[in-house]
Amino acid sequence: MQNVYINDIQKFMPNEPVNNKDIEEYLGYIGGKKSKVKNIVLRSNGIKSRHYVLEKGTQKPLFTNAQLCSNAIQKLTDNGKFNLDEIECLACGTTSPDQLMPGHTLMVQGELKIDGIETISASGICLSGINALKYVYYGIKAGEITTAVSCGSEASSPILSARNFKKESDHLIDELEKNTSIAFEKDFLRWMLSDGAGAMKVENKPNEDKLSLRIDFIDVLSYAGSMPVCMYSGLNILEDGTNVSWRAYDQDEVMENSLLSVAQDVKLLNANIIKYTVTKPIKTITKKHGLQVSDFTYFLPHYSSTYFREKVYQGLIDANFEIPYEKWFTNLVTKGNTGSASMYIMLEELFHSKRLQKGDKILCYIPESGRFSTAFMSLTVV
């Protein structure tokens, strides 16, 4: 079996950074009024800036999701040592494709104008980006391909635009002031999600003139067999827990109930996210690979909010795998929660930071709340 190396990582963040006070200038005002819950959510998630594909004041998308990917991938060629026609396989993952059909990766390929390559589109939520990477990891490891590109991207802001929502009451505001973990579904996510893309050049040989990241393992575990839906779009969850597809409704009902918007059961999230994406899986993975905390120089956690920072830490302690904060690396505060692109964007910053040295090991943690799944990836700097 061949070793697999990440030889370059690039990102593309659309437009200028958006600070907290200007968010509604991009996403719009529901009912023409400022949100009363925005500041509550932002205090909890700790994000100070993020990027949107939307134009300020008009809510007009200036980039498609496919264009975010293609821009990140084009940057892999900036050093003049890599050409797009060297790509044998292109794998892209996203929560927010521009269309239902055809597959997202095909649209990215169309933007790049390259032909005769293998493609796969990884669907899902936060894990779609890492599942795209795992596909090319498998292909290279098996000797089927030698050079591939993996991409994770999100263009969430068009979904969060005020034009997609009817006027909503200031629901649960008194309770929200007292308890930041109360469920408030669609409103919650308007202040949580950001846009951006990351791309990796993945090959069967390391760089000759600079550092590479060898992929030691990518383990993905899902608990959907026993856990209900938590984060969703295109679905209506009835009071008895029944899941009803948006396709079961007529067009007016779909729009009246914003069934194509993104929703989150935050009570369910907070009750289960640590157990099912940290404690249970890390116990399984550390036993499988014989891992020790001392093995790792850096820990890169993808969490949606700084609210979960201490909870992730406690989850690691509960699994007897306490990773001290001095090993943690994240850029959530400045780049926002870019979902399936988050790990790419974090790794891009660390990879180009000049902090890495040969022999350093990196443990990456990518949870997904859709129906409670998680991934852990181990990398070694070579």
C-alpha positions as CSV (number, residue, x, y, z in Angstrom):
1,M,0.0,0.0,0.0
2,Q,1.3,3.4,-0.9
3,N,1.8,6.3,1.5
4,V,-0.4,9.4,0.8
5,Y,0.8,13.0,1.2
6,I,-0.8,16.4,1.2
7,N,1.7,18.5,-0.7
8,D,-0.1,21.8,-0.8
9,I,-3.2,23.5,0.7
10,Q,-4.8,26.7,-0.5
11,K,-7.9,28.6,0.5
12,F,-10.3,31.1,-1.1
13,M,-12.3,33.4,1.1
14,P,-14.8,35.5,-0.9
15,N,-15.0,39.3,-0.6
16,E,-13.8,41.3,2.4
17,P,-14.2,40.1,6.0
18,V,-17.5,40.9,7.6
19,N,-17.6,42.0,11.2
20,N,-20.4,41.3,13.6
21,K,-22.1,44.7,13.4
22,D,-22.4,44.5,9.6
23,I,-23.8,40.9,9.2
24,E,-27.3,42.0,8.5
25,E,-26.1,44.4,5.8
26,Y,-25.1,41.3,3.9
27,L,-27.8,38.8,5.0
28,G,-30.6,41.3,5.2
29,Y,-33.2,42.1,7.8
30,I,-36.1,39.7,8.3
31,G,-39.3,41.7,8.4
32,G,-37.2,44.8,7.8
33,K,-36.1,44.8,11.5
34,K,-32.8,44.1,13.3
35,S,-32.6,40.7,14.9
36,K,-33.0,40.5,18.6
37,V,-31.2,37.2,18.9
38,K,-28.1,38.0,16.8
39,N,-26.0,39.4,19.6
40,I,-27.0,36.6,22.0
41,V,-25.8,34.0,19.5
42,L,-22.6,35.9,18.6
43,R,-21.6,36.3,22.3
44,S,-21.9,32.5,22.6
45,N,-20.1,31.5,19.4
46,G,-17.2,34.0,19.8
47,I,-16.8,34.6,16.0
48,K,-15.5,38.1,15.3
49,S,-15.4,38.0,11.4
50,R,-16.4,35.8,8.5
51,H,-16.8,35.9,4.7
52,Y,-19.9,35.9,2.6
53,V,-20.4,35.4,-1.2
54,L,-23.2,38.0,-0.9
55,E,-22.8,41.6,-1.9
56,K,-23.4,44.1,0.9
57,G,-26.8,45.7,0.7
58,T,-28.2,43.8,-2.2
59,Q,-28.0,40.1,-1.0
60,K,-26.7,39.3,-4.6
61,P,-24.3,36.3,-4.7
62,L,-21.0,37.3,-6.3
63,F,-19.6,33.8,-6.4
64,T,-21.2,30.4,-6.8
65,N,-20.0,27.5,-4.6
66,A,-18.4,25.9,-7.6
67,Q,-16.4,29.2,-8.2
68,L,-15.2,29.2,-4.6
69,C,-13.8,25.7,-5.2
70,S,-12.3,26.5,-8.5
71,N,-10.6,29.6,-7.1
72,A,-9.0,27.7,-4.3
73,I,-7.9,24.9,-6.7
74,Q,-6.4,27.5,-9.1
75,K,-4.2,28.8,-6.3
76,L,-2.5,25.4,-6.1
77,T,-0.9,26.2,-9.5
78,D,0.5,29.6,-8.3
79,N,4.0,28.3,-7.7
80,G,4.3,27.2,-11.3
81,K,5.1,23.6,-10.4
82,F,1.6,22.1,-10.7
83,N,-0.8,22.2,-13.6
84,L,-4.5,21.4,-13.6
85,D,-4.0,18.8,-16.3
86,E,-2.0,16.7,-13.8
87,I,-5.2,16.1,-11.8
88,E,-6.3,12.5,-12.2
89,C,-9.1,12.6,-9.6
90,L,-11.1,15.6,-8.3
91,A,-13.2,15.1,-5.1
92,C,-15.3,17.9,-3.6
93,G,-17.5,18.0,-0.5
94,T,-20.0,20.6,0.5
95,T,-23.2,21.1,2.5
96,S,-24.5,23.8,0.1
97,P,-24.1,22.8,-3.6
98,D,-25.5,25.3,-6.1
99,Q,-28.0,22.8,-7.5
100,L,-29.6,19.5,-6.8
101,M,-28.2,18.0,-10.0
102,P,-25.7,17.5,-11.4
103,G,-23.1,16.7,-8.8
104,H,-21.2,19.6,-7.2
105,T,-17.7,18.3,-8.4
106,L,-18.9,18.3,-12.0
107,M,-19.7,22.0,-11.7
108,V,-16.3,22.6,-10.2
109,Q,-14.7,20.6,-13.1
110,G,-16.6,22.8,-15.5
111,E,-15.2,25.9,-14.0
112,L,-11.7,24.5,-14.2
113,K,-12.3,23.4,-17.9
114,I,-10.4,20.1,-17.5
115,D,-11.5,16.8,-19.0
116,G,-10.9,13.1,-18.8
117,I,-10.6,12.8,-15.0
118,E,-12.3,10.8,-12.2
119,T,-14.7,12.8,-10.0
120,I,-16.8,12.2,-6.9
121,S,-19.1,14.6,-5.1
122,A,-19.3,14.0,-1.3
123,S,-22.6,15.1,0.2
124,G,-23.5,15.6,3.8
125,I,-22.6,18.4,6.2
126,C,-19.3,19.1,7.9
127,L,-17.9,15.6,7.1
128,S,-18.4,16.0,3.3
129,G,-15.1,17.7,3.0
130,I,-13.2,15.1,4.9
131,N,-15.0,12.3,3.1
132,A,-13.9,13.8,-0.2
133,L,-10.3,13.7,1.0
134,K,-10.8,10.1,2.2
135,Y,-11.9,9.1,-1.2
136,V,-8.6,10.3,-2.9
137,Y,-6.7,8.9,0.1
138,Y,-8.1,5.5,-0.6
139,G,-7.4,5.8,-4.4
140,I,-3.8,6.8,-3.9
141,K,-3.2,4.3,-1.2
142,A,-4.5,1.5,-3.4
143,G,-2.2,2.6,-6.3
144,E,-5.2,3.6,-8.6
145,I,-4.1,7.2,-8.8
146,T,-1.0,9.2,-8.1
147,T,-2.2,12.9,-8.1
148,A,-5.5,14.2,-6.9
149,V,-7.2,17.3,-5.6
150,S,-9.6,17.4,-2.7
151,C,-11.8,20.4,-1.9
152,G,-14.2,21.4,0.9
153,S,-16.4,24.5,0.4
154,E,-19.5,26.3,1.6
155,A,-21.7,29.0,0.2
156,S,-24.2,29.2,3.0
157,S,-25.0,32.9,3.0
158,P,-27.5,32.7,0.0
159,I,-29.5,30.1,2.1
160,L,-29.4,32.5,5.1
161,S,-30.5,35.5,3.2
162,A,-33.5,37.3,4.6
163,R,-35.3,37.0,1.3
164,N,-35.8,33.3,2.1
165,F,-37.7,33.9,5.3
166,K,-41.1,35.2,6.2
167,K,-41.3,37.7,9.0
168,E,-40.6,35.8,12.2
169,S,-41.6,36.7,15.7
170,D,-38.9,37.3,18.3
171,H,-39.5,33.8,19.7
172,L,-38.0,32.7,23.0
173,I,-36.0,35.9,23.5
174,D,-36.5,35.9,27.3
175,E,-35.4,32.3,27.6
176,L,-32.4,32.9,25.3
177,E,-31.1,35.6,27.5
178,K,-31.0,33.1,30.3
179,N,-29.9,30.0,28.4
180,T,-27.7,30.2,25.3
181,S,-28.3,26.5,24.5
182,I,-32.1,26.8,24.0
183,A,-33.4,25.5,20.6
184,F,-34.2,28.3,18.1
185,E,-33.6,26.4,14.9
186,K,-33.3,28.6,11.8
187,D,-32.5,31.9,13.6
188,F,-29.6,30.3,15.4
189,L,-27.8,29.3,12.2
190,R,-28.1,32.7,10.5
191,W,-25.3,33.9,12.8
192,M,-23.3,30.7,12.8
193,L,-22.4,29.9,9.2
194,S,-19.8,31.4,6.9
195,D,-18.5,31.0,3.3
196,G,-15.2,29.8,2.0
197,A,-13.3,27.0,0.3
198,G,-10.1,25.0,0.8
199,A,-8.2,22.7,-1.6
200,M,-5.5,20.1,-1.1
201,K,-3.1,18.6,-3.6
202,V,-2.7,15.0,-2.6
203,E,0.0,12.7,-4.1
204,N,1.8,9.4,-3.6
205,K,5.2,11.1,-3.1
206,P,6.1,13.9,-0.7
207,N,7.5,17.3,-1.8
208,E,11.2,17.3,-2.5
209,D,11.9,20.9,-1.6
210,K,9.4,21.7,1.2
211,L,7.4,20.0,4.0
212,S,4.5,17.7,3.3
213,L,1.8,16.1,5.5
214,R,1.7,12.3,5.4
215,I,-1.8,11.0,6.1
216,D,-1.5,8.4,8.8
217,F,-5.2,7.6,9.0
218,I,-8.7,9.1,8.5
219,D,-11.3,7.4,10.6
220,V,-15.0,8.3,10.2
221,L,-17.7,7.0,12.6
222,S,-21.4,7.6,12.4
223,Y,-24.1,7.0,15.1
224,A,-27.1,7.6,12.8
225,G,-28.4,4.1,13.6
226,S,-29.4,5.2,17.1
227,M,-29.5,9.0,16.9
228,P,-32.2,11.2,15.4
229,V,-31.8,14.1,13.0
230,C,-30.3,17.2,14.5
231,M,-29.2,19.5,11.7
232,Y,-31.2,19.5,8.4
233,S,-32.5,21.1,5.3
234,G,-35.3,20.1,3.0
235,L,-37.0,18.2,5.8
236,N,-39.8,18.8,8.2
237,I,-39.6,17.1,11.6
238,L,-43.1,16.6,13.1
239,E,-43.8,16.7,16.9
240,D,-43.8,12.9,17.1
241,G,-40.3,12.8,15.5
242,T,-41.5,11.8,12.0
243,N,-39.2,13.0,9.2
244,V,-41.1,14.4,6.2
245,S,-39.3,15.3,3.0
246,W,-39.9,18.7,1.4
247,R,-41.0,16.7,-1.6
248,A,-44.1,15.7,0.2
249,Y,-45.4,19.3,0.2
250,D,-46.6,21.6,-2.5
251,Q,-44.5,24.5,-3.6
252,D,-46.4,27.1,-1.5
253,E,-46.0,25.0,1.7
254,V,-42.3,24.6,1.1
255,M,-41.8,28.4,0.9
256,E,-44.2,29.2,3.7
257,N,-42.4,26.9,6.1
258,S,-38.9,27.7,4.8
259,L,-38.3,24.0,4.4
260,L,-35.2,24.5,2.2
261,S,-33.5,26.7,4.9
262,V,-31.1,25.1,7.3
263,A,-32.3,24.3,10.8
264,Q,-30.8,22.9,14.0
265,D,-32.2,21.3,17.1
266,V,-29.9,23.0,19.5
267,K,-31.2,21.2,22.6
268,L,-30.5,17.8,20.9
269,L,-27.1,19.2,19.8
270,N,-26.0,20.2,23.2
271,A,-27.2,17.0,24.9
272,N,-25.4,14.7,22.5
273,I,-22.7,16.3,20.4
274,I,-19.8,15.7,22.8
275,K,-20.7,12.1,23.7
276,Y,-21.2,11.0,20.1
277,T,-18.5,13.1,18.4
278,V,-15.7,13.2,21.0
279,T,-15.9,10.7,23.9
280,K,-17.3,7.6,22.2
281,P,-15.3,7.8,18.9
282,I,-12.0,8.9,20.5
283,K,-12.1,5.9,22.8
284,T,-12.6,3.6,19.7
285,I,-9.9,5.3,17.6
286,T,-7.2,5.5,20.3
287,K,-7.6,1.8,21.1
288,K,-7.5,1.0,17.3
289,H,-4.3,2.9,16.6
290,G,-2.7,2.8,20.1
291,L,-2.6,6.6,20.3
292,Q,-1.1,8.6,23.1
293,V,-1.6,12.3,23.8
294,S,2.2,12.7,23.7
295,D,2.2,11.6,20.1
296,F,0.7,14.8,18.9
297,T,2.2,18.3,18.6
298,Y,-1.0,20.0,17.4
299,F,-4.8,19.4,17.8
300,L,-7.0,21.0,15.3
301,P,-10.7,20.9,16.4
302,H,-13.5,22.0,14.2
303,Y,-16.2,23.2,16.4
304,S,-19.0,25.6,15.4
305,S,-18.7,27.9,18.4
306,T,-16.3,28.8,21.1
307,Y,-19.2,27.8,23.4
308,F,-18.1,24.2,22.7
309,R,-14.3,24.7,23.4
310,E,-14.5,23.7,27.0
311,K,-17.0,21.0,26.3
312,V,-14.7,19.3,23.7
313,Y,-11.9,19.5,26.3
314,Q,-14.0,17.8,28.9
315,G,-15.1,15.2,26.4
316,L,-11.5,14.4,25.8
317,I,-10.9,14.1,29.5
318,D,-13.8,11.8,29.9
319,A,-12.2,9.6,27.2
320,N,-8.9,9.6,29.1
321,F,-7.3,11.5,26.2
322,E,-6.8,15.0,27.7
323,I,-5.1,17.3,25.1
324,P,-3.8,20.5,26.8
325,Y,-5.0,23.8,25.2
326,E,-1.4,24.8,24.3
327,K,-1.6,22.1,21.5
328,W,-4.9,23.4,20.1
329,F,-5.0,25.4,16.8
330,T,-8.1,27.0,15.4
331,N,-9.0,30.1,13.3
332,L,-12.8,30.0,14.0
333,V,-12.8,33.5,15.5
334,T,-11.4,35.1,12.3
335,K,-12.7,32.8,9.5
336,G,-16.0,31.7,11.0
337,N,-17.6,28.3,10.8
338,T,-17.2,27.2,7.1
339,G,-18.6,23.7,7.7
340,S,-17.0,21.2,5.3
341,A,-14.2,23.7,4.4
342,S,-13.2,24.4,8.0
343,M,-10.5,21.8,8.4
344,Y,-9.0,22.8,5.0
345,I,-8.9,26.4,6.0
346,M,-7.4,25.6,9.4
347,L,-4.8,23.3,7.9
348,E,-4.0,25.9,5.2
349,E,-3.1,28.5,7.8
350,L,-1.0,26.1,9.9
351,F,0.7,24.6,6.8
352,H,1.9,28.0,5.7
353,S,2.7,29.4,9.1
354,K,6.3,28.2,9.2
355,R,5.6,26.7,12.6
356,L,5.7,23.1,11.5
357,Q,8.8,20.9,11.8
358,K,9.6,17.4,10.5
359,G,8.2,14.8,12.9
360,D,5.4,17.0,14.2
361,K,2.1,15.1,14.4
362,I,-1.4,16.7,13.9
363,L,-4.7,15.3,15.2
364,C,-7.7,16.7,13.4
365,Y,-11.2,16.5,14.8
366,I,-14.3,17.0,12.5
367,P,-17.7,16.5,14.0
368,E,-21.1,16.6,12.2
369,S,-24.4,17.2,14.0
370,G,-26.6,16.1,11.1
371,R,-27.2,12.7,12.7
372,F,-24.1,12.6,14.9
373,S,-21.0,11.5,13.1
374,T,-17.4,12.3,13.5
375,A,-14.0,12.0,11.9
376,F,-10.4,12.0,13.4
377,M,-7.5,12.4,11.0
378,S,-3.8,12.0,11.9
379,L,-1.1,13.7,9.9
380,T,2.7,13.6,10.2
381,V,5.0,16.4,8.9
382,V,7.7,15.0,6.7
